[in-house]
Amino acid sequence: MSILNIFRRKTSRQIAKDRLKILLISDRVNCSPEMMELIKNDIAEVISKYMKIDTSNMDIQISKTAGGTGRNGKVPVLYANIPILDLRN
Amino acid sequence: MSEVIVVTSGKGGVGKTTTSANVGTGLAEMGKSVVLIDADIGLRNLDVVMGLENRIVYNLVDVIEGNCRLKQALIKDKRHAGLYLMPAAQTRDKNCITPEQMIKLIDSLREQFDYIILDCPAGIEQGFQNAIAGADHAVVVTTPEVSAIRDADRIIGLLEANEIRKIDLVINRLRHDLIRRGEMMTVDDVLDILGLPLLGVVPDDENVVIATNQGEPLVGKGSMAGQAFYNICRRLAGKEVPFMDFSKNVTIWTRVSGLFRKSLQEERA
């Protein structure tokens, strides 16, 4: 790995493409940030019944997966990353 | 059997009217009978792009409201025998007609014309609903920019929801110099995101501005954009036409700077 890698910037083409991909996923499922927050809170509440989780660091987003029947052969999926603090019985 | 094509985009200013004018003119040049309908009521512009603004007496709303006969509102083009324009009303708004009235109007034009081309207004409100109501085929125009692609995606969703099965994409204002530098999304990037069949790619060309100034569509007139629009017309008529290679337009300087950039990239990698 060369020191030049530090200076290698992403082209604006790549930035545009990456931004659009994320933007269109939420546009297509018609899911507002407010609704995502509600979903996040509800999930946190349910999981908390069974184990102690770190709600401040939990991450919920809609992304997409290959192999669906959608326009690009991809379907949206709900992705949740929930750090567990303590596995209670 | 006539084909009803709506030219739409969602975002304004990406080239719907230019595309409508050039596609209509190109199809007429190929000997087809074509009517261009300006569905942008209140903000009509297809008449000026076609250079026919001084000939307007009646418009689309007059026909729908029964103030004139259908034929009286059809303006014959200056240069092409089979080409007509039905202008939009300028002093009314988009809510003064309904999708049902548009379907009726289009059906009354089907016998007379091979192609009925509707220039859709920007936005997703009533004007959009009116313009797509009677369409068999939608041509979505976008530019390789984030805002235009986002709106195009929304429009495609709405077209699908309205059961328009045939949807094609035109990518307008492509700048090969920016693409070469990695500062513009490529045709493949846009296709990857929107997932539509490609109907045409039109390069950014100053001749479009000149043609609009003069009120004469540039289709088939030797410019890059004119050739690209003519190719779109031929594809619409069912011909297989290879996509233009804009990278041919490379000067010695861009080659040298391209080599320099390439060697820099190799060094980095």
Contacts between the chains, C-beta under 8 A, distances in Angstrom:
chain1	res1	chain2	res2	distance
A	2	B	267	7.6
A	2	B	268	6.4
A	4	B	267	6.8
A	4	B	268	4.6
A	5	B	268	6.7
A	8	B	268	5.6
A	11	B	181	7.7
A	11	B	182	3.3
A	11	B	183	6.3
A	12	B	182	7.3
A	12	B	183	4.9
A	12	B	184	7.8
A	13	B	179	7.4
A	13	B	182	5.0
A	13	B	183	6.1
A	13	B	184	5.9
A	13	B	185	5.3
A	13	B	186	7.2
A	13	B	189	6.9
A	14	B	182	7.4
A	16	B	145	7.6
A	16	B	146	5.2
A	16	B	185	5.5
A	17	B	185	5.9
A	17	B	189	5.3
A	17	B	193	7.1
A	19	B	146	6.2
A	20	B	146	5.7
A	20	B	149	5.8
A	20	B	150	6.6
A	20	B	193	5.6
A	21	B	193	6.7
A	23	B	146	7.7
A	23	B	150	6.0
A	24	B	150	6.7
A	24	B	153	5.2
A	24	B	193	6.7
A	27	B	150	6.7
A	27	B	153	6.4
A	27	B	154	6.4
A	28	B	153	7.2
A	28	B	157	6.7
A	71	B	156	7.5
A	71	B	160	8.0
A	71	B	195	4.3
A	71	B	196	8.0
A	72	B	192	7.5
A	72	B	195	4.1
A	73	B	195	8.0
